[in-house]
């Protein structure tokens, strides 16, 4: 794409957003949106980008990247209307930040020191903004999805030596958390707050185990979700073909149908 075509595309994109937000002729739904109401959509679109990338579905990835870009343009337009910043400010800020954080590319610095220098530059940026928090965990956004945030918190703590040196003791910790959860499950009466606490600890330990094994917990859970959905839909179809409804089957029948669905998945080359 030449510069003229590229500039024309982004001009049309900004004009599209302005039309959607026009106070008289725009779309009522688009006009009503705020940064706060839009926030969940950006998260959803980011997950759909990740899903398409994992599948290697390139047409879908192009489509989902467009949806994610639309969220950026949407937020920028809302901010522009309020006189805060616009899409150009967003792009220029990004260019400045990435140039500053890659001195090995743009300023002749040693590429071998990139990782260490990256954190130092981010610390300098925080200091320039007047932020005084010097915790090893600073900068891990509370707005991240919980599994991702858990992994990032653990990774930051590991940088300063707060970590196990092998996955085996982490697996032991997972077992310990399972035992503690089991104790709460068997307690009478059950305490909902304690159950939530113990389930949280178990999930945190599982994320830590995934990190030690080099597994992305978000990707692992997305894969588990896909497998569950595929098997469940297969189970539904199989039972329907037998003239049965799920609601009319007992647990033994459902378990047998589930195992049959897993077997068919394996025969078809699934995991």
N, C-alpha and C positions, 0 to 999 in steps of 0.2 A: 504494500500500500504506500503510495507516495504521500508527501507531507500535506499536499492540498486535500487529497481524499480523506486523510486522517483528521485534519482540522475540520473538514465539512461534516464528518461523521459525529464528532464530539459536539459541534455546534448544533446539529439536528437533535442530538440526545438532550442537550440542555433546553432546546426549544420545546421538545416533547414534554419534559418535566414541567416547564413553565406553563404549558397549555393545560396539563392535567391539574395544576394548582391554581389556575386562573380563578380569581374570586367570583366571577360571574358566569363564565362559560366552561369552567373546569368540571372535573368529576367530583360529585359530592363526597364520595369516600376518600379520594385523594386529598381534597381540600381539608378534610377533618383531621388528618393525621398529624401527630406530633413526634418529636424524637422518642418520647417514652412509648407511645403506641406502636411505633415502627420497630423498636428494638428487638422484639421476639422474632420478627420476620428475617432480620439479618442473620440471627443465629440459625434459624431453620434453613435459610438458603446456603449458609456455609456448610452445614451438614449434608445438604443435597449435593453440593460440589464434591465433598469428600466421598460420598457414596458413588457418584458417577466415576470419579477418578479410580476408586478401588475396583470397580467393575471393568475399567478400561473401555467404557462406552463414550467414545469421543464426541459423537453428535450430542449426546446428553450432557457431557461436560461443557461443551460450548454453550448450550442452552442454559445450564445452571450458572455458569460464570456470568452470563448476561443478566440473570435474575439477581445475582449478588451485586453486580455492578449497578443495577437499577436501585438497589437499596442505598448504595453510596451516593448516587446522584440525588436520590430522594432526600436523604438527610442533609446534603449540601444545599439543596433548594430551600428546605425549611429554615436552615440557618441563614441563608442569604436573605430571605424575606424578613428575618428578625434583625438583620444588620450585623450578624456575628462574623460570618465568613462565607465564602462561596467555593465552588468546585475547583477553581483555579488555585485558591489558597490551600485547599486540601492537597492538590497535586504538587504544588511548589513546596509545601511543607514536607511531603514524602520524599521528594527529590533531594532536598537539603539534608534530611535526616539520613537517608541511605548513603549519600555521598560522604557525610561526616563519619558514618559508622563503617565505611569500607576504605580506610586509608591505604590498605595494601593494593587496592585497585586504582584509586584516584590520586594518591599522594606519595606513592613509592615506598610505603612502609613494608616491613618484613611480613610476608604471608604466613609464616610459621607462627607468628604471635597473634594471629587474628582473633582466636577465641578469647584469649585473655584480654586483648585490647578492646574487644567488643563490650565486655562487661565494664571496663574502665570508662569507656566513652559514655555508656548509659548512666554510670554513676556521676560523671561530670554534667550530664544533661539534667539529672535530678537536682544536683547542687545548684545549677544555674536557675532552676525554677524555685529555689528556696526550700526544697524538701530536705529534711534533716534525718529521716529514718535511715539508720545504717544497718538494719537487720539483714542477715543473709537472705531473708525471704522477701525483701522489698521488691516491688514490681510484679509480683505474681497476682494478677488481677482477680478480685473476688467475683467478677462477672464471667469467668471461664466456666465451661461445663464441669461439674464436680469431679468426674474421673480424670479429666485433663488437668484440672487444678491440683488434685491430689498428687499426680505424677510430677508436676512442676515443683510443688512444695518439697517433695522428697528429693528431687534432683538438686534443688538449691541447697537443702540441708546436707546432702552428700558431698557437695563441693567443699564444705568446711569440716569434713570428716565424720559427720553424724550419719553413719550408714553401716550395714553389714558388708562383709567382704566376699560373700558368696550367697547363692540363692537358697541353700539348704536351711540356714537358720531363719530365713524369711518364711519358708514353707512351714517350719515349726511354729512360727508366729501365727500363721493362718490357722493351723490346727488349734492353737491356744484360743484364738478368737472364736472358732467354731464351738469349742467346749464352753466358753463363757456365754455364748448365745444360747446353746442348748440348756444351760442352767436356768437362764431367764425364761425360755420356752416352757420348761417344766415347773417353774414357780407358780404357785397359786396364792392369791390371784395374780395374773400377769400385770406387769407395770408397762404400759405403752411407751412411756418415756425411756425406760431402761432397755426395752426391746429396740427402739430406734437407735439408742446409743450403741448397743452391741452390734447391730447390723451395720451401722456406720463404721465402727472399728474393723469389722470383718472386711467390708468393701475396701477400706483404706489399706489393709494388709494385703489383699488380693492385688490391688493396683501396684503396691510395692514389689510383690513377687513378679508381676508382669514386667515391671521396669528392670528388675535384675535379670530376667530372661530375655530382654530385648524385644518384648512384645508390646505393641501399642494397645492399651486397654480399651480405648474407644473403638479401634478397628476390630479388636477381638469381640467386643459386645455387639457391634454392628453385624459381624459374621454370624454370631449366635442367633441374633434376631432374624437374619435372613433364613438360616437353617430351620428355625422354629416355624416361621411363616410357611416355608415351602413344605415342610413335613405335615403341618396342620392342614394346609389346603389339600394335600394329597390324601390325608386321612379323611377329610370331609367328602372328597370325591369318591373314595373307595366305599365308604359307608353308604353314600347316596346311591351308588351303583348296586348295592345290596338291598336297597329299599329300606335302609335304616336311618334314623335321625340320631344325632349325638345325644340329645336329651334322653333318648330311650335306652341308651347303652349303659351297662354297669361298668365299674372301674376295670374289671378284668377284660371286658371286651374292648374298652378304650385303650388299655395298655397293649393288648395284642395288635390292635389296628395301628398304634403308634410305632411299635416295633416293626410291623410290616412296611410302614411308610419309610422308616430308616433303612430297611433292607433294600427297598426299591431305589432309594437315593444312592446307596452304595453301588448297586448294580449299574446305575446310570452314570457312575463316575464321580459322585459327590463325596464330600469328606465324611 
